Amino acid sequence: MSEAQLTQWLLPVREGDWLVMQNETAHQRHAARLARSQGARVVYSAAPFEAKVAVEVLPFVNILCMNEQEAKAL
């Protein structure tokens, strides 16, 4: 899926909606930023964990799901 396709797919997202995704999701920073800008809440599972990627998405996340080892690495 391209970033443009993802943008089209997220157009109907509104306040009260939820975007739930995990680390292996394509264009996750873009998806989280766009969903939040449209009023949605974002849940992000950092697994499989990559600190650099999690840090990029974190500003747009309402709920971060991770285990103790991932939290220590962050």
N, C-alpha and C positions, 0 to 999 in steps of 0.2 A: 504494500500500500504506500503510495506517495504521500508527502506532506499535504499536497493540494487535495487529494482524495480524503485524507483524514479531516481536513478543515471542512469539507462538504458534509462528511458524515456527522461531525459535531455541531453543525449549524442549528439543529433543533434543541440542543441542550439549553436548559433554562435553570433559574433558581429553583431549588428543591430537588434537582436531579443529582445523581452521583456518578462519578467516573471511577471505576475500580480497575487497576492495572498492576502489572508486575514488571520487574526489571527487564524482562525480555521483550517488552512491547516496543514496536517501531515508533520512532518520533515521540517518545514519551514526554520530553520536556515541552514540546509544542502542544501535545494533547492536554497536558496538565495546565499549562498557562492559558490555553484557549478555554477550557472548561471552567476554570476559576474566573476568567474575565466575563463569562456569561452567567455567573452566579452559582455554578454547580460546586459541590463538595468533591474533593479528590482523595481517594484512598490508594495508597501505594505500598505494594509489597516489594521490599528491596531484594528479594531472592530471585535468582542467584545474585549474591551480593557483590557489588562493585562500588567502592566508596566514591569515586569520581562521578559516576552516573547518579548515585543517590543525592549527592550534594547539588547537582544541577537541577534536579526535580524538586528538592526539598522546599524551596520558597513557595511553591504552588500547592503543597500537600496539606490537607487537613488532618489526615490520620496516616501515620507511618507504621507499617507492620514489619517487625524484624525480630530476630532472636538476640539473645544476650551477646553472642560472639560478634554479630554484625554491629550491634550498638557500640561495643567496645572499639571496633575498627573505625567507626564513623567519628 
